Amino acid sequence: MKTLPKERRYETLSYLPPLTDAQIVKQVQYILEQGYIPAVEFSESSAPEMHYWTLWKLPLFKATTAQEVLEEVRACRSEYSNCYIRVVGFDNVKQCQVLSFIVSKPNTRGY
């Protein structure tokens, strides 16, 4: 049995290899199918005590396709390549964030 290498783990999906753009699109498609509102956030630190990340733009209330969200992820990546970037899904009924996953880590290849 092989153990995972000792490195910092983040949040949902962090034990998997870096997500490709096609895999990000599938995750975002799920967010849209559930009726959640996607948003892109970034932060220079991913420390557990960092509860507040900065929104890239306003949540994407009118996003109808995963491709629209992916374009915002790419734009955020190019502007803030030294930050952690994640996609979140907001539930407008519960009025809270119901899911999130990191799509980019600084100084990491493959993101």
Secondary structure, DSSP 8 states (H G I E B T S, - for coil): -----S----STTTTS----HHHHHHHHHHHHHTT-EEEEEEES---TT----EESSS--TT--SHHHHHHHHHHHHHH-TTSEEEEEEEETTTTEEEEEEEEE-TT-TT-
